[in-house]
Amino acid sequence: MKLKSTAFAANESIPAKYTCDGENISPPLSWDEVPAETQSFALIVDDPDAPGGTFTHWVLFNLPAETRQIPEAASDTGGVPGKNDFDTFDYGGPCPPGGTHRYFFKLYALNHELELEPGIEKADVLRAMESHVLDTAELVGHYSRKS
């Protein structure tokens, strides 16, 4: 699979619009080359450079198999929201306390839907996905706040 965004290229800077310094809305995402057996998708966005360890910015699962994009400022993705480390159930944009951080947008094609409740944490989603991942795609963006 290939995951991309019209807002930023792989390994490039994420525009401030999609961060806590801007509108804090989710960037547009799209993907292709999906395995034929895909029954659902999961999306996890996290920052491994956070001072306290990896910080989760967005958790979505059970996105319908026919989904190929998530629009900018997505509020209804068709998927089930999990809980991020902001303690909310939607996208929380980059907001690093200092330095340049990497943000990993990870998409998983799954061979079934996950039987999980809304608001579940990333670790539980990852555990439930074990042995059900058909393919993955990743898009990495960078962000640093202006002083």
N, C-alpha and C positions, 0 to 999 in steps of 0.2 A: 504494500500500500504506500501511497504518497500523501502526506499531509502538508498543506500550504495555507498561506493567508495572503490576501491582497493588501493587508496593512503593513506587513514587514516580511522581509526575506529571511531565509534560514541563516542563523548566526549573525543577524543584524539587530539594530536597536528597535525596541518596541516603541511606537509613538506615544508621547505623554497622554494623549487622549484615552488610552486604554489602561491608565495607571491611576493611582491615588492623587497624582498631581494634575490630572485632567478630569475627564468625565467618568472614569472608573467603569467603563463598559467593556464587555467582552469583544475581542477582535473577531472579524469574520474568519471562518475556517472552512476549508473544503478538502475533500479527499477522493481518491480514485484507486483503481486496481484492487478492488475488494474481492476477497475469496468468495466463490459462488456459494459456499456452505454457510456464510455469515447469517446469524439469526438476530444479533444485536451488536451494539458498540458500547464501549465505555471510554470516557475521556477523563484524564487526570492532568492537572496543571500544577506543577510545584517548583519550588526554588531550593536547590540543594546548597546554596551559598548563604542561607540565613544564619545568623549568629547562634541560634539555639538548635541548629540541625535543620533538616529539610522541612520547609513550610509549604503546606498545601493551600493552593489558591482556588481550585475548582475541582469538584467531583461530580461527574454525570455518569449514569449507567442506564442500560436498557433503552438506548437510543435505537429507534426502529432500523431494521436491516436495510431498508431502502434509502435511509438518510445518507446524503453525500455532502451536506454542508450545514453549518451553523451560522446564521447571519450575525452581523454586528449587533451588539446590544441585545443579544438573545435573552428573552424572558421565558418563552415557551419553546423548548427544544424538542419536545416529544419524548424526552428522556426523563429519568428519575433523578432528582438532585440528592447528592450526598452532602455531608457537612465538611466545610473547609476549616482551616485553622484560624479564621476570623470569627468562627462560631456562627457562621451564616450558611445558607443553603444555595447560594448563587456564586457567580464569578466575583472574585476579589482581586483587583489588579495589583501589579507590582508596586511595592512601596518600601524599597530597601532602606535601612537606617543609614547606610553609607556604602560607598564603593559601587562597583558594577556587579550586578547579580545576573545569573543565567536563569531563564524560565523555560522549563521543559513542558511542552504540550504533547502528551502521549495519548495516542488513540489505539484502542484494542478492538479487533474484530473477534467476536465470540461465537461459538457454535450453539449457544442457547441464551435465553434471558436469565438474568440473575434473580433469584427469589429472595430479595432483600427489601427492607422497608426504606422509605424515603428518610433522608437525614443520617444515614449510616456513614461511618467514617471510612477514610481511604483504606486503612489496613484491612477492614472487613471486606471491602470491595475486591481488593487484591487477592485476599484469601479465597473468596468465592469464585474468582476467575481462574484459579489454578486448574490446569489441565483442560481448560475450555478456550484458550487463546489460539486462534487460527493464524493471526498475523498482527503486527504492530507497525505503527508509523510514529515518527517523532519530528517535531518542529521546535527548535530552540531559538529564543529571542533573548536579547540583553537589555538591561535597563539600569541607569544610575540617576539618582536625583540631583538636581541642581542645588548647590549650596546656598 
